Amino acid sequence: MSRNNGTFKYKTVQESEQDENGFYTSSTDSEWLDGCECYIEKCSPAKQLIGTDGQVFIYSYEIYIPKYFKANLSLTDKLKLFGEDGSEDEISIMGIDDYNRKVTIVWG
């Protein structure tokens, strides 16, 4: 991660449910809120991550969000990504790594 290359907006999910495969899905949404500048890494083809319980997660984006951004992001929240090249995409959060001291990493 060398520099910021995009921004995002986010939508918190008020309630979430698990589907028949154990994945969380959203049921109700809030309004879009402003995020901040971030580093967006698009994985093409999509990456696979196997959890400690054996569950497979497939994701297309890794988003590196600076620690000064203090909103409480959760699984199944939605992100609208805006790349510096004019690209735009909407994803649901599938994983969050907040142990890094400089950034929070989100997969979607």
C-alpha positions as a Markdown table, in Angstrom:
| # | Residue | x | y | z |
|---|---|---|---|---|
| 1 | Met | 0.0 | 0.0 | 0.0 |
| 2 | Ser | 1.7 | 3.1 | -1.2 |
| 3 | Arg | -0.9 | 5.8 | -1.3 |
| 4 | Asn | -4.7 | 6.5 | -1.3 |
| 5 | Asn | -6.3 | 5.8 | -4.6 |
| 6 | Gly | -10.0 | 6.2 | -3.8 |
| 7 | Thr | -12.8 | 7.1 | -1.4 |
| 8 | Phe | -15.8 | 5.3 | 0.0 |
| 9 | Lys | -19.3 | 5.8 | 1.4 |
| 10 | Tyr | -20.8 | 3.3 | 3.8 |
| 11 | Lys | -24.2 | 2.1 | 4.8 |
| 12 | Thr | -24.7 | 0.3 | 8.2 |
| 13 | Val | -27.0 | -2.7 | 8.3 |
| 14 | Gln | -29.5 | -2.5 | 11.1 |
| 15 | Glu | -30.1 | -6.2 | 11.3 |
| 16 | Ser | -28.5 | -9.2 | 9.7 |
| 17 | Glu | -29.4 | -12.9 | 9.3 |
| 18 | Gln | -27.5 | -16.0 | 8.5 |
| 19 | Asp | -28.5 | -17.9 | 5.3 |
| 20 | Glu | -28.6 | -21.7 | 5.0 |
| 21 | Asn | -24.8 | -21.7 | 4.3 |
| 22 | Gly | -23.9 | -19.7 | 7.4 |
| 23 | Phe | -23.1 | -16.5 | 5.6 |
| 24 | Tyr | -24.5 | -13.2 | 7.0 |
| 25 | Thr | -27.0 | -11.3 | 4.8 |
| 26 | Ser | -28.5 | -7.9 | 5.4 |
| 27 | Ser | -32.2 | -7.2 | 5.9 |
| 28 | Thr | -32.5 | -3.5 | 6.5 |
| 29 | Asp | -30.2 | -0.6 | 5.5 |
| 30 | Ser | -29.5 | 3.0 | 6.6 |
| 31 | Glu | -28.6 | 6.0 | 4.5 |
| 32 | Trp | -25.2 | 6.4 | 2.7 |
| 33 | Leu | -22.7 | 8.1 | 5.0 |
| 34 | Asp | -19.4 | 9.7 | 3.9 |
| 35 | Gly | -16.3 | 7.7 | 4.5 |
| 36 | Cys | -12.7 | 8.9 | 3.8 |
| 37 | Glu | -9.8 | 8.5 | 1.4 |
| 38 | Cys | -8.5 | 4.9 | 1.3 |
| 39 | Tyr | -6.4 | 2.5 | -0.7 |
| 40 | Ile | -8.5 | 0.1 | -2.8 |
| 41 | Glu | -6.9 | -3.1 | -4.1 |
| 42 | Lys | -9.0 | -5.0 | -6.7 |
| 43 | Cys | -8.3 | -8.7 | -6.8 |
| 44 | Ser | -8.9 | -10.1 | -10.3 |
| 45 | Pro | -9.5 | -13.0 | -10.2 |
| 46 | Ala | -11.2 | -13.1 | -6.8 |
| 47 | Lys | -9.2 | -14.3 | -3.9 |
| 48 | Gln | -10.2 | -17.2 | -1.6 |
| 49 | Leu | -9.6 | -17.2 | 2.1 |
| 50 | Ile | -10.2 | -20.3 | 4.3 |
| 51 | Gly | -11.2 | -19.5 | 7.9 |
| 52 | Thr | -10.1 | -21.5 | 10.9 |
| 53 | Asp | -13.4 | -23.3 | 10.9 |
| 54 | Gly | -12.9 | -24.4 | 7.2 |
| 55 | Gln | -15.4 | -21.9 | 5.8 |
| 56 | Val | -14.3 | -20.4 | 2.4 |
| 57 | Phe | -14.6 | -16.7 | 1.8 |
| 58 | Ile | -14.3 | -15.3 | -1.8 |
| 59 | Tyr | -13.7 | -11.6 | -2.2 |
| 60 | Ser | -12.8 | -9.2 | -4.9 |
| 61 | Tyr | -11.6 | -6.1 | -3.0 |
| 62 | Glu | -9.2 | -5.3 | -0.1 |
| 63 | Ile | -9.8 | -1.8 | 1.3 |
| 64 | Tyr | -7.2 | -0.2 | 3.5 |
| 65 | Ile | -8.9 | 2.4 | 5.7 |
| 66 | Pro | -6.7 | 4.8 | 7.9 |
| 67 | Lys | -7.1 | 4.4 | 11.7 |
| 68 | Tyr | -8.3 | 8.0 | 12.1 |
| 69 | Phe | -11.6 | 6.9 | 10.5 |
| 70 | Lys | -13.6 | 6.0 | 13.6 |
| 71 | Ala | -16.9 | 4.7 | 12.3 |
| 72 | Asn | -17.8 | 1.2 | 13.6 |
| 73 | Leu | -17.9 | -0.9 | 10.4 |
| 74 | Ser | -19.5 | -4.4 | 10.8 |
| 75 | Leu | -19.9 | -7.5 | 8.7 |
| 76 | Thr | -22.6 | -7.1 | 6.0 |
| 77 | Asp | -22.4 | -3.3 | 6.0 |
| 78 | Lys | -22.2 | -2.0 | 2.5 |
| 79 | Leu | -19.4 | 0.1 | 1.0 |
| 80 | Lys | -19.7 | 2.2 | -2.2 |
| 81 | Leu | -16.1 | 2.5 | -3.6 |
| 82 | Phe | -15.0 | 5.4 | -5.8 |
| 83 | Gly | -11.7 | 4.9 | -7.6 |
| 84 | Glu | -9.5 | 7.8 | -8.7 |
| 85 | Asp | -9.9 | 6.5 | -12.2 |
| 86 | Gly | -13.7 | 7.2 | -12.0 |
| 87 | Ser | -14.7 | 3.6 | -11.3 |
| 88 | Glu | -17.5 | 2.9 | -8.9 |
| 89 | Asp | -18.6 | -0.3 | -7.2 |
| 90 | Glu | -20.7 | -1.4 | -4.3 |
| 91 | Ile | -19.8 | -4.3 | -2.0 |
| 92 | Ser | -20.8 | -5.9 | 1.2 |
| 93 | Ile | -18.2 | -6.3 | 4.0 |
| 94 | Met | -17.2 | -10.0 | 4.3 |
| 95 | Gly | -14.2 | -9.6 | 6.7 |
| 96 | Ile | -12.5 | -7.0 | 8.9 |
| 97 | Asp | -9.0 | -6.9 | 10.2 |
| 98 | Asp | -8.5 | -4.1 | 12.8 |
| 99 | Tyr | -5.4 | -5.4 | 14.5 |
| 100 | Asn | -3.0 | -3.4 | 12.3 |
| 101 | Arg | -1.9 | -0.2 | 14.1 |
| 102 | Lys | -2.0 | 2.0 | 10.9 |
| 103 | Val | -5.0 | 0.8 | 8.9 |
| 104 | Thr | -8.1 | -1.3 | 9.1 |
| 105 | Ile | -8.4 | -3.8 | 6.3 |
| 106 | Val | -11.8 | -4.7 | 4.9 |
| 107 | Trp | -12.6 | -7.5 | 2.5 |
| 108 | Gly | -15.6 | -7.5 | 0.2 |
